[in-house]
Amino acid sequence: MVEIAEFLHYLVIALVIGANSIAVGIGEGIANGAAIDALNRQPKAKSDILNAAILGLALIETSAIIGLTMSIIILFGSNVEKTLYFGISELGIAFAVCLSGFFIGLASALPTRSACMAIARQPFAGKTILRFMLITQSIIQTPIIFGFIISIFIKGQAANVSSLADSLRLLASGLAIGLGSIGPVIGLAKFGATACEGLGINRKSDTKILSFTFLSEAIIETPIIFTLVIALTLTFKKISDNPLSGIACLAAALCVGLGTIGTGVSSGITAAAACRQIARRPEHYSVISRMSMFGQGLVETSAIYSVIISFMLIILFAK
């Protein structure tokens, strides 16, 4: 059992830094390639293109930095006896940081790529496009911050876990935030890339796209708030030593995590389509934005259903 616990401990360390580094490396390659293409198309806008590339790369790097920080915390902050339950609990950290960090590392490259190409197309709007890129790309980083917070809570409790049910509870907490990050991250990246692209189509639509961006990104990010609430509930939930309680916690995590993937992606696709039309026809902003909000609101209902069932599993069966 001790050997398995040690294996899980070091596996988590490797996954946390490895998965995030792979995604960040690929994402930075995509962003760099787009910056070079943009410079070839519009050499006169090299200053703004380079600024967009450098700042974009710095934000893409966020996942790797958090992965490195978490790996160091696990490596040097585990001076306790490692049991099988301890190892299972730490797997929750891997899910929380790896799943969110992997998708963020890849998806963060999309707004940077679109921003560089948009600046090449509209060099006089370089500062505006750069501002939009920073707004959208910063919001994409939110899930990895939530994952890091949940991981710290798991780390603080893992040493005191003494039953399979309790270890599954902590694993479920990390799984919920990890799975729940996937859909919103993809949706936010899709929308962020389209918003930058829209400014490249029509730089005079910036004020309308900006207001639409704040509203849409708040809606797209709603599912990750739902999963954070479930993850925090699981983190501090007191349950019995009955293994069925731990299984109920896992079911709740899967329910909310899988239930929010489609919502986040679909909401992002809907908002991106509306943003593209606003850029082309800003005079129709009112009609397009209302239709988009209505569609996104309906999409969000499926995530609410998942949250309701997750709470029922936690309250009624994980006890």
CORQUINOR-V596776 format. One record per residue. N is the residue number from 1. RES is the residue in one small letter. SS is DSSP state (H for helix, E for strand, - for the rest). D_CENTER is the distance of its C-alpha to the mean C-alpha in whole Angstrom. Layout:
BEGIN
n: <N & N>
res: <RES & RES>
ss: <SS & SS>
d_center: <D_CENTER & D_CENTER>
END
This chain:
BEGIN
n: <1 & 2 & 3 & 4 & 5 & 6 & 7 & 8 & 9 & 10 & 11 & 12 & 13 & 14 & 15 & 16 & 17 & 18 & 19 & 20 & 21 & 22 & 23 & 24 & 25 & 26 & 27 & 28 & 29 & 30 & 31 & 32 & 33 & 34 & 35 & 36 & 37 & 38 & 39 & 40 & 41 & 42 & 43 & 44 & 45 & 46 & 47 & 48 & 49 & 50 & 51 & 52 & 53 & 54 & 55 & 56 & 57 & 58 & 59 & 60 & 61 & 62 & 63 & 64 & 65 & 66 & 67 & 68 & 69 & 70 & 71 & 72 & 73 & 74 & 75 & 76 & 77 & 78 & 79 & 80 & 81 & 82 & 83 & 84 & 85 & 86 & 87 & 88 & 89 & 90 & 91 & 92 & 93 & 94 & 95 & 96 & 97 & 98 & 99 & 100 & 101 & 102 & 103 & 104 & 105 & 106 & 107 & 108 & 109 & 110 & 111 & 112 & 113 & 114 & 115 & 116 & 117 & 118 & 119 & 120 & 121 & 122 & 123 & 124 & 125 & 126 & 127 & 128 & 129 & 130 & 131 & 132 & 133 & 134 & 135 & 136 & 137 & 138 & 139 & 140 & 141 & 142 & 143 & 144 & 145 & 146 & 147 & 148 & 149 & 150 & 151 & 152 & 153 & 154 & 155 & 156 & 157 & 158 & 159 & 160 & 161 & 162 & 163 & 164 & 165 & 166 & 167 & 168 & 169 & 170 & 171 & 172 & 173 & 174 & 175 & 176 & 177 & 178 & 179 & 180 & 181 & 182 & 183 & 184 & 185 & 186 & 187 & 188 & 189 & 190 & 191 & 192 & 193 & 194 & 195 & 196 & 197 & 198 & 199 & 200 & 201 & 202 & 203 & 204 & 205 & 206 & 207 & 208 & 209 & 210 & 211 & 212 & 213 & 214 & 215 & 216 & 217 & 218 & 219 & 220 & 221 & 222 & 223 & 224 & 225 & 226 & 227 & 228 & 229 & 230 & 231 & 232 & 233 & 234 & 235 & 236 & 237 & 238 & 239 & 240 & 241 & 242 & 243 & 244 & 245 & 246 & 247 & 248 & 249 & 250 & 251 & 252 & 253 & 254 & 255 & 256 & 257 & 258 & 259 & 260 & 261 & 262 & 263 & 264 & 265 & 266 & 267 & 268 & 269 & 270 & 271 & 272 & 273 & 274 & 275 & 276 & 277 & 278 & 279 & 280 & 281 & 282 & 283 & 284 & 285 & 286 & 287 & 288 & 289 & 290 & 291 & 292 & 293 & 294 & 295 & 296 & 297 & 298 & 299 & 300 & 301 & 302 & 303 & 304 & 305 & 306 & 307 & 308 & 309 & 310 & 311 & 312 & 313 & 314 & 315 & 316 & 317 & 318 & 319>
res: <m & v & e & i & a & e & f & l & h & y & l & v & i & a & l & v & i & g & a & n & s & i & a & v & g & i & g & e & g & i & a & n & g & a & a & i & d & a & l & n & r & q & p & k & a & k & s & d & i & l & n & a & a & i & l & g & l & a & l & i & e & t & s & a & i & i & g & l & t & m & s & i & i & i & l & f & g & s & n & v & e & k & t & l & y & f & g & i & s & e & l & g & i & a & f & a & v & c & l & s & g & f & f & i & g & l & a & s & a & l & p & t & r & s & a & c & m & a & i & a & r & q & p & f & a & g & k & t & i & l & r & f & m & l & i & t & q & s & i & i & q & t & p & i & i & f & g & f & i & i & s & i & f & i & k & g & q & a & a & n & v & s & s & l & a & d & s & l & r & l & l & a & s & g & l & a & i & g & l & g & s & i & g & p & v & i & g & l & a & k & f & g & a & t & a & c & e & g & l & g & i & n & r & k & s & d & t & k & i & l & s & f & t & f & l & s & e & a & i & i & e & t & p & i & i & f & t & l & v & i & a & l & t & l & t & f & k & k & i & s & d & n & p & l & s & g & i & a & c & l & a & a & a & l & c & v & g & l & g & t & i & g & t & g & v & s & s & g & i & t & a & a & a & a & c & r & q & i & a & r & r & p & e & h & y & s & v & i & s & r & m & s & m & f & g & q & g & l & v & e & t & s & a & i & y & s & v & i & i & s & f & m & l & i & i & l & f & a & k>
ss: <- & H & H & H & H & H & H & H & H & H & H & H & H & H & H & H & H & H & H & H & H & H & H & H & H & H & H & H & H & H & H & H & H & H & H & H & H & H & H & H & H & - & H & H & H & H & H & H & H & H & H & H & H & H & H & H & H & H & H & H & - & H & H & H & H & H & H & H & H & H & H & H & H & H & H & H & - & - & - & - & - & - & - & H & H & H & H & H & H & H & H & H & H & H & H & H & H & H & H & H & H & H & H & H & H & H & H & H & H & H & H & H & H & H & H & H & H & H & H & H & H & - & H & H & H & H & H & H & H & H & H & H & H & H & H & H & H & H & H & H & - & H & H & H & H & H & H & H & H & H & H & H & H & H & H & H & H & H & - & - & - & - & - & H & H & H & H & H & H & H & H & H & H & H & H & H & H & H & H & H & H & H & H & H & H & H & H & H & H & H & H & H & H & H & H & H & H & H & H & H & H & - & H & H & H & H & H & H & H & H & H & H & H & H & H & H & H & H & H & H & - & H & H & H & H & H & H & H & H & H & H & H & H & H & H & - & - & - & - & - & - & - & H & H & H & H & H & H & H & H & H & H & H & H & H & H & H & H & H & - & H & H & H & H & H & H & H & H & H & H & H & H & H & H & H & H & H & H & H & H & - & H & H & H & H & H & H & H & H & H & H & H & H & H & H & H & H & H & H & H & H & H & H & H & H & H & H & H & H & H & H & H & H & H & H & H & H & - & ->
d_center: <34 & 34 & 33 & 30 & 29 & 29 & 28 & 25 & 24 & 24 & 22 & 19 & 20 & 20 & 17 & 15 & 16 & 17 & 14 & 12 & 15 & 16 & 13 & 13 & 17 & 16 & 14 & 17 & 20 & 18 & 18 & 22 & 23 & 22 & 24 & 27 & 27 & 27 & 30 & 32 & 32 & 32 & 34 & 35 & 31 & 30 & 30 & 27 & 26 & 26 & 24 & 21 & 21 & 21 & 19 & 16 & 17 & 16 & 13 & 12 & 14 & 11 & 10 & 13 & 15 & 13 & 14 & 17 & 17 & 17 & 19 & 22 & 21 & 22 & 24 & 27 & 26 & 27 & 31 & 31 & 33 & 30 & 31 & 29 & 28 & 26 & 25 & 23 & 22 & 20 & 19 & 16 & 15 & 14 & 12 & 10 & 10 & 10 & 8 & 5 & 7 & 9 & 7 & 5 & 9 & 10 & 9 & 9 & 13 & 14 & 14 & 16 & 18 & 19 & 20 & 22 & 24 & 24 & 26 & 28 & 29 & 30 & 30 & 32 & 28 & 27 & 26 & 25 & 22 & 21 & 20 & 18 & 16 & 16 & 15 & 12 & 11 & 11 & 9 & 6 & 6 & 6 & 4 & 6 & 9 & 9 & 9 & 11 & 13 & 13 & 15 & 17 & 19 & 19 & 21 & 23 & 24 & 24 & 28 & 29 & 28 & 31 & 31 & 29 & 28 & 26 & 24 & 23 & 22 & 20 & 18 & 17 & 16 & 13 & 13 & 12 & 9 & 8 & 9 & 8 & 4 & 6 & 8 & 6 & 4 & 8 & 10 & 9 & 9 & 12 & 14 & 13 & 15 & 18 & 18 & 19 & 21 & 23 & 24 & 26 & 28 & 29 & 28 & 30 & 28 & 26 & 26 & 26 & 22 & 21 & 22 & 20 & 17 & 17 & 18 & 16 & 12 & 13 & 14 & 11 & 9 & 12 & 10 & 8 & 11 & 13 & 11 & 11 & 15 & 16 & 14 & 17 & 19 & 19 & 19 & 22 & 24 & 28 & 29 & 32 & 32 & 33 & 30 & 30 & 28 & 26 & 25 & 25 & 22 & 20 & 21 & 19 & 16 & 17 & 18 & 15 & 12 & 14 & 15 & 12 & 11 & 14 & 13 & 10 & 12 & 15 & 14 & 13 & 16 & 18 & 17 & 17 & 21 & 22 & 21 & 23 & 26 & 26 & 26 & 29 & 31 & 30 & 33 & 31 & 28 & 29 & 30 & 27 & 24 & 26 & 26 & 22 & 21 & 24 & 22 & 18 & 20 & 22 & 18 & 17 & 20 & 19 & 16 & 19 & 21 & 18 & 18 & 22 & 23 & 20 & 22 & 25 & 25 & 24 & 27 & 29 & 29 & 27 & 30>
END
